[in-house]
Structure formats: structure tokens, C-alpha cells
Amino acid sequence: MNYRIYIAEKLNITDIAAGDIALPPNSEMGDYALPCFKLAKVFRKSPVQIAEELKNGFVCDSIISEVNAVNGYLNFKINKVGLAQNVISEILKSGENYGSSEEGKGKTVCIDYSSVNIAKPFHIGHLSTTVIGGALYKIFNHLGYKVVGINHLGDYGTQFGKLICAYKKWGNKEDVQNGGIHAINALYVRFNEEADEKMEAEAREYFRLIESGDKEANELFEWFKSLTLDYVKKIYDKLNITFDSYAGERFYTDKMQPVIDELKQKNLLKISDGAQIVDLEPYGMPPCLILRSDGASLYATRDLAAATYRKKTYDFYKCLYVVAYQQNLHFNQIFKVLELMGKPWAKDLVHVAYGMVSLEDGAMSTRKGKVVWLEDVISKCVEKAYAVITEKNSALENKDKIAETVGLGAVIFGALYNNKIKDITFSYDKVLSFEGETSVYVQYTCARANSVLEKSGQKIQLPPEYMPDNVESEVVKTLALFPQTVHDAAEKYEPSLIARYAVDLAQKFNKFYIECKILTETGDTKDFRLALTKATHTALKCSLSLLGIGAPEKM
Ligand code: ARG
């Protein structure tokens, strides 16, 4: 049950919605609160007076046990017995579907994420887009939306001409087949270091051959592409990431002309230094380049075609682009151009921008050649996870498998825990700490709850009419917040809300675990505590799974 909605509906005031019901900073005051300041204008009365009047008109029931007016706030106390019954039984009933809803029924959300570049390193800089996009995918799905995950491959451009040229000169089939993406990337890097004018000209010719449908050039290109995709798909599997479409930039080759024609027809194209542009000066932006003076299309041209295609194909309710904030201008430009073209759906395009990830030792930049491959970050985390879990519990069985789940969780959670727009420094020790705000801590708590349940060997039955004490109540209240958290995470495109929720719930549960006996209790108290443990175990697993993280049964 969503208490905010319940309270808002019970108040029945036109200007008040569930979102206006807040959580007081300290639960002594109440479990929920309505600040009455916003209403002062509407009712032309002071917030204090409004709170007082609302209090007098409010009738408590089996769900809300007490209401108080304090300094312009209306504070609600929830009936603890009823709350515990409601929340725990709902979780026991829904299991892994806890927090799911049908709010997105009939709506499609496209998510453009990870969007790798063929033949280029899949590096630490791709971590955020991959895991934020992957989490949003699962979150929207949980809320009943149809989700289309799109990997908008960077598979277009002159670099592929260079690559073919380098391969012809220095490469051989066997080495590339065996070396995969690393081998092709090495060829590309070598081209950039060593190519002379003659090779540059050859590379342009190879690019032209790809474009004109030449068989050999296209076979080579497709081969490079499949080597890259085979490689990244292995990483996606580990990270629990899936895509419904790999339509990349090249896919739009024949879909740009209609967009260009439409721009022309709507008088939006201007010629500037021989290039075709859309002037965005009135909107405080540099022009959006559509065709270069040599007639070549650009990244933006393909994105205009892609957005148009997605609307036509999926009729999306929202189309998200999970791309670093460095591309803010690019997305502002293409969204504006589509708006100027009169596309009413331009307002449904959202750039979900995120900050940079760097490693503690400062390594990260591609240009400086200090590339950190994501694969290596993952292996290192898994390796360290093995050491960390062994230290904690050397007798643990299946350590390899558990280390894999813990290590991968740490990579994902490390990138998801902070507000997405923040730049983060990735620290192996921090993300693998049992004590910190980490996935390891959440997973460990999950395993702890599981162990209690296993030891009890008892069927879970929630005793009716049980009055939880304060520590138990805190766990119950946190459990109740999950559905709203999932909703907020989708609305704000912010998976970190779920990561933070998981840590909060784990902390509350651990306080309960330390302060309250469970297995040595008897009767209703034992039954209630086991039910609470089971509900927490479920909610923690749900939270982790929405982020793409597994929960080992033992740790
Ligand atoms: N491949 C691009 C890059 O690595 C990201 C593509 C993002 N998606 C898009 N539709 N522009 O920068």
C-alpha cells in the first residue's frame, strides 16, 4: 500500500497530491507530514491555521492512528499494527514482484544506452551508461512499461576506412580473429600514429567503398563489427544487461534523406560556408550541422533520423538517451531541431546525463592512451572480492561463483550509488568494503537474513495483531517505502534512489538483528520476527535485482 496516496486521498483537497506528503526528518514527529505552506496562498490563511483546521477535520482509522498540527505541518502517525500487517503480507504475497505496478501499462519507453563504438575500447567510461541504462530498463519494466533497449552502435564513419587500410597493411586474419577487439583497436591506434598522406587517401577510398556497397569492404567491416559485439556481449551477460535492438548509426544511412528533405521543406536549412545547418542562434546555441560541405552526414543527422525512426517504430511515451553530460549540447541541439520541425513528441526525448568515472590512480582518458578496459576493472573486482569474502569466511563453499556475484555487484553498485550527474572516483577498496554503503554490505545482510530463515526451518506465518516495537517498526516503515522508491527512481531517472534505499533497509535490518533475538524467541514474537526477516530478504533482493545485481544465499 502507498501511504502517501492513501493520506492524500483521505485529505481530499484539490491542490494536494501524494507527492506533497513528506517524510518528517525525525520519526518521533510522525511517519508522514503535510507541509501546509503551499496551501496558504490557496486558502488565504496562515499555514498554522490551516494545519489546525485540517487536523480537526481528520478522522483517524485503522491505518492512520494519530494526527497532530505542529508549526504549519500536519503530522501523521501510522497505525503500527496495521502497517506491519499490510506491508509484510503484501511482500510475502508478491515476492520478487514487490513494488511492481501497472502504472506504465500500454506505454513504451525506449532507452538508448551503452551504445558502444565498433573497434574502439569498451572502457571504464562506458560503465555508467551501461549500468544506469540497464537499471532503468529493469525499473521501467517493473512498473509495467514496455521497454525497448537500444544499443545505438557507433559503426559509421571514416575510422572504418582507416581500419581496413591498417588491416590490409599490417594485419592478418588469424591475429585479428584471435585478438578480437584488442587486435583491431591496436591496428586503429597504429594507423593514427603512423599513417602518411598516402594511407589517409587510401582510408578515404575504403570508407567510400563501404558506403557504396563494395562486397569486400563490407565483409571486413561486418567482421570487425561482429568481433566487437561478441566481445561486449560477454560483458553484458555478466552485468545482466540486455538489448532489444542493435540498430546503430549505420542503420540510418538511408533514413537521413527524408529528414533532410523535411528540414528543407520547412525552411529550416541554411547554407553556411558550403555546409547545411540549422541556425540555433535564437536559442543561444551554435548551429546544428546537418551536412558537411562535402555532403557527408554527421552524428546529429543520424540522431535526427534515429529519433524519427524510433517514434514511428515504437510510438514511445519517452525516449531516453543515457549519455555522458559532455554531450549536453548535442542533445539540446537535436531536441530543439525536432521541436522546430514541429514534432510534438520532441518533448518526450530525455537526455539522461551522467558524470565521469575515473579510477583512483587517475587513469581513464582514451586520448592519452591510458585506456582502462571495463573488462579489466571487472576482473580486478572479482579477484578482490574473492580475497575479501575468504577473509570473512574461509570455509565458504562455491567461493568462485560468489566472488563473481560480489565483484560484479561492486562494479555496478559503485557506479550507481551516487546521484548520476556527479563525477565519481572508483575505488576498489571502497566498493568492496563490508562496512560502507556498498552492495557487499547489502548482499551480506541478505545472506544473513537468509541464514536466519534457514536455521529456523519454519514456515513463515505472520501473526495478526502483533504490535511491533520501535526497532521493528523502523524496518517495517522502510519496507513500506519500496514501491514509492521504485516509482521515484523511474520518474527522476535515478537508480541511485534504489541503491540508497537498499543500504538504508540493510542498516535498519541490521540494527533489528543486533538488538532483537529472533531464533531464541517463541510464539508470536518469533513468528513476527521471522516474517519481518523474510520480507526484508525479499525487498533487498528485489532492490539488488532492479540494479542488475545478484544476491548469494550464503556469504
Ligand atoms: N557512441 C556514442 C559515444 O560513445 C554514444 C551514442 C549515444 N546515443 C546516441 N543516440 N547519440 O559517444
Boltz pocket constraint, residues with backbone or C-beta under 6 A from the ligand:
constraints:
  - pocket:
      binder: B
      contacts: [[A, 112], [A, 114], [A, 115], [A, 116], [A, 117], [A, 152], [A, 153], [A, 154], [A, 303], [A, 306], [A, 321], [A, 322], [A, 323]]
      max_distance: 6.0
